[in-house]
């Protein structure tokens, strides 16, 4: 198993932990399937009324898709298979509140998860960045999700600057991506406090409010995401060229933290 799921029936809170610390909690196909399955399961689990999502260890919350994953693609230029498209709670039609507790690096495909959480709490050691452009890939889904959560200029800068910059937890808090900053050792307790509060309220009211909040932006989000496959097909370098850039990443300058 690549996920660790803990449930507290008394409080109504479940903690979902990406459990691939040695791979910086990167998502392989097994993890993607487990995430989709656990969100679907939570729809029917009446004892789960709020969820905390985090990553194991201190180095990373999630670094996106595992570079070792191979996803066969159809020959048609009009379709593409994205293994991360269904890893978020909203993709599974789950409207129970999900709080993301970011404990280190959050980059690239991690934004599929952050993009579908209700709010983000972060350790002061957390950083956010999107490496796609540095490796000849279009940031499409990730950029769309972040443009929904950040001022446009900040989302554009992070999406375009690739590995040259990392957004500090402090800056993420200042621009509203993060709603609360904590010391590293206080991250999970802070997320649990918020989740326990939500789980203690009447569940129909909480879920209805979650649904109402998302209805305010869901039409725009779905329209934007619909453009992603074509943009990726047009803009991505061939896989072998991407791999070459990734292999040579050690030659790039140390990223600027802002």
ROTI-627717 format. One record per residue (C-alpha): z, y, x; residue number from 1; residue in one letter. Coordinates in Angstrom, 2 decimals. Each point is the difference from the previous one (the first is absolute). Layout:
BEGIN
<site zz="Z" yy="Y" xx="X" i="NUM" aa="a"/>
...
This chain:
BEGIN
<site zz="0.00" yy="0.00" xx="0.00" i="1" aa="x"/>
<site zz="-0.84" yy="3.48" xx="1.23" i="2" aa="x"/>
<site zz="2.08" yy="1.81" xx="-2.62" i="3" aa="x"/>
<site zz="3.75" yy="-0.08" xx="-0.45" i="4" aa="x"/>
<site zz="1.10" yy="0.62" xx="-3.58" i="5" aa="x"/>
<site zz="3.65" yy="0.56" xx="-0.88" i="6" aa="x"/>
<site zz="1.25" yy="0.58" xx="-3.53" i="7" aa="x"/>
<site zz="3.33" yy="1.33" xx="-1.17" i="8" aa="x"/>
<site zz="0.37" yy="-0.93" xx="-3.66" i="9" aa="x"/>
<site zz="3.12" yy="2.12" xx="-0.39" i="10" aa="x"/>
<site zz="-1.70" yy="3.24" xx="1.07" i="11" aa="x"/>
<site zz="-3.50" yy="-0.89" xx="-1.20" i="12" aa="x"/>
<site zz="-1.54" yy="0.85" xx="3.38" i="13" aa="x"/>
<site zz="-2.39" yy="-2.13" xx="2.05" i="14" aa="x"/>
<site zz="-0.72" yy="0.67" xx="3.68" i="15" aa="x"/>
<site zz="-3.44" yy="-1.04" xx="1.24" i="16" aa="x"/>
<site zz="-0.27" yy="-0.09" xx="3.79" i="17" aa="x"/>
<site zz="-3.23" yy="-0.41" xx="1.94" i="18" aa="x"/>
<site zz="1.16" yy="-2.66" xx="2.43" i="19" aa="x"/>
<site zz="-2.46" yy="-0.07" xx="2.90" i="20" aa="x"/>
<site zz="1.97" yy="2.04" xx="2.52" i="21" aa="x"/>
<site zz="-1.82" yy="-1.51" xx="2.99" i="22" aa="x"/>
<site zz="-3.28" yy="1.33" xx="-1.48" i="23" aa="x"/>
<site zz="1.45" yy="3.39" xx="-0.99" i="24" aa="x"/>
<site zz="-0.03" yy="-1.28" xx="-3.60" i="25" aa="x"/>
<site zz="-3.78" yy="0.02" xx="-0.07" i="26" aa="x"/>
<site zz="-1.43" yy="-1.63" xx="-3.11" i="27" aa="x"/>
<site zz="-1.93" yy="-3.23" xx="0.35" i="28" aa="x"/>
<site zz="-1.60" yy="-1.86" xx="-2.90" i="29" aa="x"/>
<site zz="3.17" yy="-1.97" xx="-0.72" i="30" aa="x"/>
<site zz="2.08" yy="3.19" xx="-0.19" i="31" aa="x"/>
<site zz="-2.55" yy="1.66" xx="-2.27" i="32" aa="x"/>
<site zz="0.13" yy="-2.98" xx="-2.36" i="33" aa="x"/>
<site zz="3.80" yy="-0.05" xx="0.04" i="34" aa="x"/>
<site zz="0.22" yy="3.71" xx="-0.79" i="35" aa="x"/>
<site zz="-2.37" yy="-0.35" xx="-2.96" i="36" aa="x"/>
<site zz="1.96" yy="-3.00" xx="-1.25" i="37" aa="x"/>
<site zz="3.43" yy="1.61" xx="0.27" i="38" aa="x"/>
<site zz="-1.05" yy="3.13" xx="-1.92" i="39" aa="x"/>
<site zz="-1.45" yy="-2.18" xx="-2.77" i="40" aa="x"/>
<site zz="3.19" yy="-2.07" xx="-0.05" i="41" aa="x"/>
<site zz="2.15" yy="3.13" xx="-0.31" i="42" aa="x"/>
<site zz="-1.84" yy="0.93" xx="-3.20" i="43" aa="x"/>
<site zz="1.72" yy="-2.95" xx="-1.70" i="44" aa="x"/>
<site zz="3.32" yy="0.10" xx="1.88" i="45" aa="x"/>
<site zz="2.34" yy="1.84" xx="-2.36" i="46" aa="x"/>
<site zz="2.78" yy="-0.08" xx="2.59" i="47" aa="x"/>
<site zz="-2.14" yy="2.20" xx="2.31" i="48" aa="x"/>
<site zz="0.04" yy="3.61" xx="-1.19" i="49" aa="x"/>
<site zz="-0.73" yy="1.85" xx="3.27" i="50" aa="x"/>
<site zz="-1.42" yy="-0.97" xx="3.38" i="51" aa="x"/>
<site zz="0.44" yy="1.10" xx="3.62" i="52" aa="x"/>
<site zz="-2.94" yy="-0.76" xx="2.31" i="53" aa="x"/>
<site zz="0.55" yy="0.08" xx="3.77" i="54" aa="x"/>
<site zz="-0.99" yy="-1.64" xx="3.29" i="55" aa="x"/>
<site zz="1.97" yy="-2.21" xx="2.35" i="56" aa="x"/>
<site zz="1.23" yy="1.44" xx="3.29" i="57" aa="x"/>
<site zz="0.09" yy="3.60" xx="1.18" i="58" aa="x"/>
<site zz="-3.46" yy="0.39" xx="1.51" i="59" aa="x"/>
<site zz="-2.19" yy="-0.05" xx="-3.09" i="60" aa="x"/>
<site zz="-0.03" yy="0.12" xx="-3.77" i="61" aa="x"/>
<site zz="-3.55" yy="-1.31" xx="-0.04" i="62" aa="x"/>
<site zz="-3.04" yy="0.51" xx="2.24" i="63" aa="x"/>
<site zz="-2.64" yy="-0.94" xx="-2.55" i="64" aa="x"/>
<site zz="-2.25" yy="-3.00" xx="0.14" i="65" aa="x"/>
<site zz="0.51" yy="-2.48" xx="2.83" i="66" aa="x"/>
<site zz="-2.84" yy="0.35" xx="2.49" i="67" aa="x"/>
<site zz="-0.28" yy="-3.77" xx="0.14" i="68" aa="x"/>
<site zz="-1.04" yy="-0.27" xx="-3.65" i="69" aa="x"/>
<site zz="-3.59" yy="-0.96" xx="-0.69" i="70" aa="x"/>
<site zz="-1.29" yy="0.75" xx="-3.49" i="71" aa="x"/>
<site zz="-3.46" yy="-1.40" xx="-0.85" i="72" aa="x"/>
<site zz="-2.11" yy="2.66" xx="-1.66" i="73" aa="x"/>
<site zz="-2.84" yy="-0.37" xx="-2.49" i="74" aa="x"/>
<site zz="-3.44" yy="0.89" xx="1.27" i="75" aa="x"/>
<site zz="-0.49" yy="2.55" xx="-2.78" i="76" aa="x"/>
<site zz="0.57" yy="3.61" xx="1.11" i="77" aa="x"/>
<site zz="1.30" yy="0.74" xx="-3.50" i="78" aa="x"/>
<site zz="3.16" yy="-2.07" xx="0.26" i="79" aa="x"/>
<site zz="2.80" yy="-0.54" xx="2.50" i="80" aa="x"/>
<site zz="3.10" yy="-2.17" xx="0.03" i="81" aa="x"/>
<site zz="3.13" yy="1.94" xx="0.96" i="82" aa="x"/>
<site zz="3.00" yy="-2.28" xx="0.58" i="83" aa="x"/>
<site zz="2.44" yy="2.88" xx="-0.51" i="84" aa="x"/>
<site zz="-1.30" yy="1.28" xx="-3.31" i="85" aa="x"/>
<site zz="2.56" yy="-1.96" xx="-2.03" i="86" aa="x"/>
<site zz="3.12" yy="0.24" xx="2.22" i="87" aa="x"/>
<site zz="1.60" yy="2.92" xx="-1.84" i="88" aa="x"/>
<site zz="2.24" yy="-0.21" xx="-3.09" i="89" aa="x"/>
<site zz="-2.27" yy="2.10" xx="-2.24" i="90" aa="x"/>
<site zz="-2.96" yy="-2.25" xx="0.79" i="91" aa="x"/>
<site zz="2.11" yy="-2.81" xx="-1.53" i="92" aa="x"/>
<site zz="0.82" yy="2.12" xx="-3.07" i="93" aa="x"/>
<site zz="3.68" yy="0.27" xx="0.99" i="94" aa="x"/>
<site zz="1.63" yy="3.14" xx="-1.37" i="95" aa="x"/>
<site zz="3.51" yy="-0.59" xx="1.23" i="96" aa="x"/>
<site zz="0.97" yy="2.63" xx="2.61" i="97" aa="x"/>
<site zz="-0.72" yy="-0.85" xx="3.63" i="98" aa="x"/>
<site zz="1.63" yy="1.96" xx="2.83" i="99" aa="x"/>
<site zz="-1.54" yy="-0.29" xx="3.46" i="100" aa="x"/>
<site zz="2.48" yy="0.04" xx="2.91" i="101" aa="x"/>
<site zz="-2.02" yy="0.84" xx="3.12" i="102" aa="x"/>
<site zz="1.72" yy="-1.11" xx="3.18" i="103" aa="x"/>
<site zz="-2.57" yy="0.61" xx="2.76" i="104" aa="x"/>
<site zz="-3.77" yy="0.24" xx="0.25" i="105" aa="x"/>
<site zz="-1.90" yy="0.20" xx="-3.29" i="106" aa="x"/>
<site zz="-3.71" yy="0.13" xx="0.56" i="107" aa="x"/>
<site zz="-3.40" yy="-0.93" xx="-1.40" i="108" aa="x"/>
<site zz="0.31" yy="-2.69" xx="-2.64" i="109" aa="x"/>
<site zz="3.70" yy="0.77" xx="-0.45" i="110" aa="x"/>
<site zz="-1.22" yy="2.87" xx="-2.17" i="111" aa="x"/>
<site zz="-1.11" yy="-2.45" xx="-2.69" i="112" aa="x"/>
<site zz="3.71" yy="-0.75" xx="-0.42" i="113" aa="x"/>
<site zz="1.33" yy="3.54" xx="0.44" i="114" aa="x"/>
<site zz="-2.71" yy="1.24" xx="-2.34" i="115" aa="x"/>
<site zz="1.35" yy="-2.17" xx="-2.84" i="116" aa="x"/>
<site zz="3.73" yy="0.57" xx="0.53" i="117" aa="x"/>
<site zz="1.85" yy="2.51" xx="-2.18" i="118" aa="x"/>
<site zz="1.50" yy="1.77" xx="3.01" i="119" aa="x"/>
<site zz="0.61" yy="-0.46" xx="3.70" i="120" aa="x"/>
<site zz="3.26" yy="0.12" xx="1.95" i="121" aa="x"/>
<site zz="-0.41" yy="-0.02" xx="3.78" i="122" aa="x"/>
<site zz="2.01" yy="-0.45" xx="3.14" i="123" aa="x"/>
<site zz="-0.09" yy="2.96" xx="2.37" i="124" aa="x"/>
<site zz="-1.83" yy="-2.29" xx="2.44" i="125" aa="x"/>
<site zz="-2.87" yy="-0.70" xx="-2.43" i="126" aa="x"/>
<site zz="-3.54" yy="1.13" xx="0.80" i="127" aa="x"/>
<site zz="-3.18" yy="0.07" xx="-2.08" i="128" aa="x"/>
<site zz="-3.60" yy="-0.13" xx="1.21" i="129" aa="x"/>
<site zz="-3.43" yy="-1.35" xx="-0.92" i="130" aa="x"/>
<site zz="-1.93" yy="-1.59" xx="2.89" i="131" aa="x"/>
<site zz="-3.29" yy="-0.65" xx="-1.81" i="132" aa="x"/>
<site zz="-2.23" yy="2.72" xx="1.42" i="133" aa="x"/>
<site zz="1.05" yy="-0.77" xx="3.58" i="134" aa="x"/>
<site zz="-1.41" yy="-3.50" xx="-0.39" i="135" aa="x"/>
<site zz="-3.20" yy="0.92" xx="-1.81" i="136" aa="x"/>
<site zz="1.23" yy="-0.79" xx="-3.50" i="137" aa="x"/>
<site zz="-0.01" yy="2.10" xx="-3.15" i="138" aa="x"/>
<site zz="3.42" yy="0.79" xx="-1.41" i="139" aa="x"/>
<site zz="-0.83" yy="-0.25" xx="-3.68" i="140" aa="x"/>
<site zz="2.69" yy="-1.75" xx="-2.03" i="141" aa="x"/>
<site zz="2.71" yy="1.26" xx="2.35" i="142" aa="x"/>
<site zz="-1.23" yy="3.59" xx="-0.10" i="143" aa="x"/>
<site zz="-0.24" yy="-0.05" xx="-3.79" i="144" aa="x"/>
<site zz="3.55" yy="-1.29" xx="-0.38" i="145" aa="x"/>
<site zz="1.38" yy="2.60" xx="2.41" i="146" aa="x"/>
<site zz="-1.97" yy="2.83" xx="-1.60" i="147" aa="x"/>
<site zz="1.92" yy="-0.84" xx="-3.18" i="148" aa="x"/>
<site zz="3.37" yy="0.34" xx="1.76" i="149" aa="x"/>
<site zz="-0.49" yy="2.80" xx="2.57" i="150" aa="x"/>
<site zz="-1.48" yy="3.49" xx="0.13" i="151" aa="x"/>
<site zz="-3.74" yy="-0.43" xx="0.47" i="152" aa="x"/>
<site zz="-0.10" yy="1.61" xx="3.44" i="153" aa="x"/>
<site zz="2.75" yy="-2.29" xx="1.27" i="154" aa="x"/>
<site zz="-1.67" yy="-3.11" xx="-1.42" i="155" aa="x"/>
<site zz="-3.32" yy="1.08" xx="1.52" i="156" aa="x"/>
<site zz="1.55" yy="0.64" xx="3.40" i="157" aa="x"/>
<site zz="1.79" yy="-3.34" xx="0.11" i="158" aa="x"/>
<site zz="-3.06" yy="-1.91" xx="-1.22" i="159" aa="x"/>
<site zz="-2.35" yy="1.68" xx="2.47" i="160" aa="x"/>
<site zz="2.14" yy="0.24" xx="3.14" i="161" aa="x"/>
<site zz="0.34" yy="-3.75" xx="0.35" i="162" aa="x"/>
<site zz="2.21" yy="-1.16" xx="2.85" i="163" aa="x"/>
<site zz="0.10" yy="3.46" xx="1.62" i="164" aa="x"/>
<site zz="2.91" yy="1.13" xx="-2.18" i="165" aa="x"/>
<site zz="2.97" yy="-1.43" xx="-1.81" i="166" aa="x"/>
<site zz="1.82" yy="1.68" xx="-2.84" i="167" aa="x"/>
<site zz="3.73" yy="0.10" xx="0.68" i="168" aa="x"/>
<site zz="2.52" yy="-0.92" xx="-2.66" i="169" aa="x"/>
<site zz="1.19" yy="3.62" xx="0.00" i="170" aa="x"/>
<site zz="-3.50" yy="1.35" xx="-0.63" i="171" aa="x"/>
<site zz="-0.61" yy="-2.65" xx="-2.68" i="172" aa="x"/>
<site zz="3.18" yy="1.17" xx="-1.71" i="173" aa="x"/>
<site zz="-1.02" yy="3.66" xx="0.26" i="174" aa="x"/>
<site zz="-3.34" yy="-0.62" xx="-1.73" i="175" aa="x"/>
<site zz="1.43" yy="-2.23" xx="-2.73" i="176" aa="x"/>
<site zz="-1.33" yy="-3.40" xx="1.04" i="177" aa="x"/>
<site zz="3.61" yy="-1.05" xx="0.65" i="178" aa="x"/>
<site zz="2.70" yy="0.91" xx="-2.50" i="179" aa="x"/>
<site zz="3.04" yy="-0.75" xx="2.18" i="180" aa="x"/>
<site zz="0.71" yy="-0.41" xx="3.72" i="181" aa="x"/>
<site zz="2.79" yy="-2.18" xx="1.33" i="182" aa="x"/>
<site zz="1.36" yy="-1.27" xx="3.28" i="183" aa="x"/>
<site zz="-1.52" yy="-3.41" xx="0.79" i="184" aa="x"/>
<site zz="3.15" yy="-1.88" xx="-0.92" i="185" aa="x"/>
<site zz="0.25" yy="1.85" xx="-3.33" i="186" aa="x"/>
<site zz="-3.57" yy="-0.66" xx="-1.16" i="187" aa="x"/>
<site zz="0.53" yy="-3.16" xx="-2.04" i="188" aa="x"/>
<site zz="3.33" yy="1.15" xx="-1.49" i="189" aa="x"/>
<site zz="-1.66" yy="3.25" xx="-1.13" i="190" aa="x"/>
<site zz="-2.90" yy="-1.86" xx="-1.59" i="191" aa="x"/>
<site zz="2.37" yy="-2.44" xx="-1.67" i="192" aa="x"/>
<site zz="2.11" yy="2.84" xx="-1.43" i="193" aa="x"/>
<site zz="-3.07" yy="1.52" xx="-1.63" i="194" aa="x"/>
<site zz="-1.26" yy="-3.36" xx="-1.26" i="195" aa="x"/>
<site zz="3.41" yy="-0.93" xx="-1.42" i="196" aa="x"/>
<site zz="0.11" yy="3.30" xx="-1.88" i="197" aa="x"/>
<site zz="-3.42" yy="-0.65" xx="-1.53" i="198" aa="x"/>
<site zz="0.89" yy="-3.60" xx="-0.82" i="199" aa="x"/>
<site zz="3.10" yy="1.21" xx="-1.82" i="200" aa="x"/>
<site zz="-1.93" yy="2.20" xx="-2.43" i="201" aa="x"/>
<site zz="-1.57" yy="-1.40" xx="-3.21" i="202" aa="x"/>
<site zz="-2.98" yy="-1.93" xx="1.34" i="203" aa="x"/>
<site zz="-2.46" yy="0.97" xx="-2.74" i="204" aa="x"/>
<site zz="0.57" yy="3.68" xx="0.70" i="205" aa="x"/>
<site zz="-0.40" yy="-0.46" xx="3.76" i="206" aa="x"/>
<site zz="-3.19" yy="-2.03" xx="-0.28" i="207" aa="x"/>
<site zz="-1.42" yy="2.38" xx="-2.58" i="208" aa="x"/>
<site zz="0.64" yy="2.91" xx="2.35" i="209" aa="x"/>
<site zz="-1.63" yy="-1.86" xx="2.89" i="210" aa="x"/>
<site zz="-3.05" yy="-0.64" xx="-2.17" i="211" aa="x"/>
<site zz="-0.13" yy="3.62" xx="-1.13" i="212" aa="x"/>
<site zz="0.16" yy="1.28" xx="3.58" i="213" aa="x"/>
<site zz="-2.88" yy="-2.21" xx="1.07" i="214" aa="x"/>
<site zz="-2.10" yy="0.88" xx="-3.03" i="215" aa="x"/>
<site zz="-0.07" yy="3.57" xx="1.30" i="216" aa="x"/>
<site zz="-2.15" yy="-1.02" xx="2.94" i="217" aa="x"/>
<site zz="-1.33" yy="-3.49" xx="-0.65" i="218" aa="x"/>
<site zz="-3.41" yy="0.99" xx="-1.37" i="219" aa="x"/>
<site zz="-0.75" yy="2.11" xx="3.07" i="220" aa="x"/>
<site zz="1.36" yy="-2.71" xx="2.30" i="221" aa="x"/>
<site zz="-2.16" yy="-2.73" xx="-1.52" i="222" aa="x"/>
<site zz="-3.13" yy="2.15" xx="0.15" i="223" aa="x"/>
<site zz="0.63" yy="0.78" xx="3.67" i="224" aa="x"/>
<site zz="0.74" yy="-3.62" xx="0.94" i="225" aa="x"/>
<site zz="-3.23" yy="-1.09" xx="-1.67" i="226" aa="x"/>
<site zz="-1.94" yy="1.93" xx="2.67" i="227" aa="x"/>
<site zz="1.79" yy="-1.70" xx="2.90" i="228" aa="x"/>
<site zz="-2.13" yy="-3.15" xx="0.46" i="229" aa="x"/>
<site zz="-3.24" yy="1.95" xx="0.31" i="230" aa="x"/>
<site zz="1.50" yy="2.50" xx="2.43" i="231" aa="x"/>
<site zz="1.36" yy="-2.82" xx="2.16" i="232" aa="x"/>
<site zz="-3.35" yy="-1.81" xx="-0.01" i="233" aa="x"/>
<site zz="-1.80" yy="3.18" xx="1.03" i="234" aa="x"/>
<site zz="2.42" yy="1.26" xx="2.63" i="235" aa="x"/>
<site zz="1.57" yy="-2.98" xx="1.76" i="236" aa="x"/>
<site zz="-1.23" yy="-1.00" xx="3.42" i="237" aa="x"/>
<site zz="-1.03" yy="-3.66" xx="0.41" i="238" aa="x"/>
<site zz="3.05" yy="-2.26" xx="0.46" i="239" aa="x"/>
<site zz="-0.78" yy="-0.73" xx="3.64" i="240" aa="x"/>
<site zz="-0.07" yy="3.72" xx="0.81" i="241" aa="x"/>
<site zz="3.31" yy="0.51" xx="-1.84" i="242" aa="x"/>
<site zz="1.51" yy="-2.85" xx="2.01" i="243" aa="x"/>
<site zz="-1.19" yy="1.60" xx="3.24" i="244" aa="x"/>
<site zz="1.66" yy="3.29" xx="-0.86" i="245" aa="x"/>
<site zz="3.20" yy="-1.77" xx="-0.99" i="246" aa="x"/>
<site zz="0.04" yy="-2.01" xx="3.24" i="247" aa="x"/>
<site zz="-0.29" yy="3.21" xx="2.03" i="248" aa="x"/>
<site zz="2.73" yy="1.84" xx="-1.93" i="249" aa="x"/>
<site zz="2.33" yy="-0.09" xx="3.01" i="250" aa="x"/>
<site zz="-2.23" yy="2.60" xx="1.65" i="251" aa="x"/>
<site zz="0.56" yy="2.56" xx="-2.73" i="252" aa="x"/>
<site zz="2.57" yy="2.76" xx="0.58" i="253" aa="x"/>
<site zz="3.50" yy="-0.31" xx="-1.37" i="254" aa="x"/>
<site zz="0.01" yy="1.24" xx="-3.61" i="255" aa="x"/>
<site zz="1.41" yy="3.42" xx="-0.78" i="256" aa="x"/>
<site zz="3.01" yy="-0.07" xx="-2.32" i="257" aa="x"/>
<site zz="0.12" yy="2.90" xx="-2.40" i="258" aa="x"/>
